Amino acid sequence: MASHKILVIDDSKVIRMRVREMLPPGNFEVLEAKDGIEGLNLIRQERPNLIMLDFLLPKMSGWDVFQEIQTHSDLQTIPLVLMSGRKEEVAEKIIEPFEYFAFVEKPFEKKQLVDAIKEAMGKAKKPRPVAPAPAAAVSSPTADSPAASVSAAEIEALNVKIAKMQTEIDGLKKQLTQLVTFIKQKLK
């Protein structure tokens, strides 16, 4: 019986088979899922030692699976390799540099895959910031909750909002650049 489980979530059977063939020999079992819902169910049931996640999936996108993983501290520690043929789509949703997971662009070679797995293993060990306190808990400082901790929670919540806004701004910049390029081509 294999002691380690690797979950490959990709709607392409060719990619799933290719990943299986490229993995270095070892004592592990490769599990496969063809869509996001099936993948998330396998993550919860099997608790794999590594997740290879395609970003564009049917039924539930890789982005949605990623977000679900991020809401559970026990799932966040599973090394994750995000796969996509279009890195810009990933970067629109998740700001670079990718801090807690590895990214490999399709199509990829065996060395790129192995390097991404090693990178994901290292990144999964990084400590995650504590989630900001809920708004109700941040109401007003009392003797039991010093103003400093309230301010830190508020700052963290604002940093999260800033990061999301920056991602949206970067996406809009990219769209604007594409639009300008398109207009220039039409004017020629």
Secondary structure, 3 states (H helix, E strand, C coil): CCCEEEEEECCCHHHHHHHHHHCCCCCEEEEEECCHHHHHHHHHHHCCCEEEEECCCCCCCHHHHHHHHHCCHHHHCCCEEEEECCHHHHHHHCCCCCCCCEEEECCCCHHHHHHHHHHHHHHHCCCCCCCCCCHHHHCCCCCCCCHHHHHHHHHHHHHHHHHHHHHHHHHHHHHHHHHHHHHHHHHC
